Amino acid sequence: MNSTTFIITFQQRQIIDTWKKVRLVVIHSTEAYIPIDMNKSPFNVGLAIELPEFTQEQVCALASANELNMSKIEIEKLTSMVGGHPYLLQTAFDYLNMFSDSTVDEILATATTEVGIYKSHLRELWCSLLENQNLMAAMKIVADSIEPALLHECCDIAAARLRQRNFSYGEKLSANSTL
């Protein structure tokens, strides 16, 4: 469904009784932050919900849902590396299911390398930094800071992009995980 069709359907839903029964759910990632003409975008309708990182309890539930019997220590080790980032957690759980003789320690030993399970994710982040000097400057401020950093000297878009890439929310930014 293209954006025009989506918008027309959404508008008809509010006017025509038959269309009122139709429920539309659009799920999209904000990972790729690109300028959008809000008059033509399908994302300017409905309710935007920003999902927080998973809590320890939710990570345990996700591991159980993936039929993994992980100890609390293994969960803590994994979340210390990737935080509560759903995609990164699911990547680890998929790997552990696919290679049942693998361990969390083995995953973590290579996580930040070119042979680790997060190599594609890290490469995408690196390319984003290289392509955008404001984002690189914002990342440098956060990486060099012991305390959460206030990004007043960087543009708002750079701060928004860092927030989308697993950095804490609020006025100040800090890395949410080792990865």
C-alpha positions, 0 to 999 in steps of 0.5 A, spaced: 500 500 500 503 506 497 502 512 502 496 516 498 492 509 498 493 509 506 491 516 507 485 515 503 483 509 506 484 512 513 480 518 511 474 514 508 474 510 515 472 516 518 467 518 514 464 512 511 460 507 515 463 501 512 470 503 512 469 505 520 470 497 521 477 497 518 483 497 523 489 500 520 496 498 524 502 501 521 509 499 524 515 502 522 522 503 524 525 510 526 532 507 525 533 510 518 531 518 519 530 521 513 526 528 511 519 526 510 514 531 507 508 530 512 503 532 507 504 526 503 507 521 509 503 515 511 506 516 518 502 523 520 496 519 522 494 515 528 498 515 534 505 514 535 508 510 540 515 510 542 517 503 545 522 503 551 528 498 552 526 491 555 526 491 562 530 485 565 523 481 566 521 482 559 528 480 557 527 473 561 520 473 558 523 473 551 528 468 552 523 463 555 519 465 549 525 463 545 525 456 548 532 458 552 533 456 559 538 462 561 540 463 568 539 470 571 547 471 570 547 470 563 541 475 562 545 480 566 551 479 561 547 479 555 544 486 557 550 489 560 552 488 552 546 490 548 542 493 554 534 492 553 534 493 545 529 488 542 533 487 536 539 486 539 537 481 544 533 477 539 539 476 534 542 473 540 536 469 542 536 467 534 543 465 534 543 461 541 537 457 538 540 456 531 547 454 534 545 450 541 552 449 543 554 456 543 554 460 549 552 467 551 560 468 553 562 466 546 557 471 543 559 476 548 567 475 546 566 476 539 560 481 539 564 488 538 568 484 532 567 483 525 566 476 526 561 477 531 553 476 531 552 484 531 557 485 525 552 488 521 548 492 526 555 495 528 557 496 520 550 500 519 552 505 525 559 506 523 556 508 516 551 512 519 557 516 523 561 517 517 556 519 513 553 525 518 559 529 521 553 532 526 552 525 528 559 523 529 560 530 533 554 528 537 557 521 538 564 523 540 561 528 546 557 522 548 563 517 548 568 522 551 563 523 557 563 520 564 556 523 565 550 523 561 552 529 555 548 535 554 548 536 546 547 543 546 552 544 541 550 539 536 543 539 532 537 536 534 537 531 529 543 528 531 541 527 538 534 524 535 538 519 531 543 517 537 536 516 541 534 511 536 540 508 536 540 505 543 542 511 547 538 514 553 532 518 553 531 525 556 535 532 555 542 528 556 544 522 553 549 516 555 550 510 552 545 504 554 550 499 553 557 497 552 555 495 544 
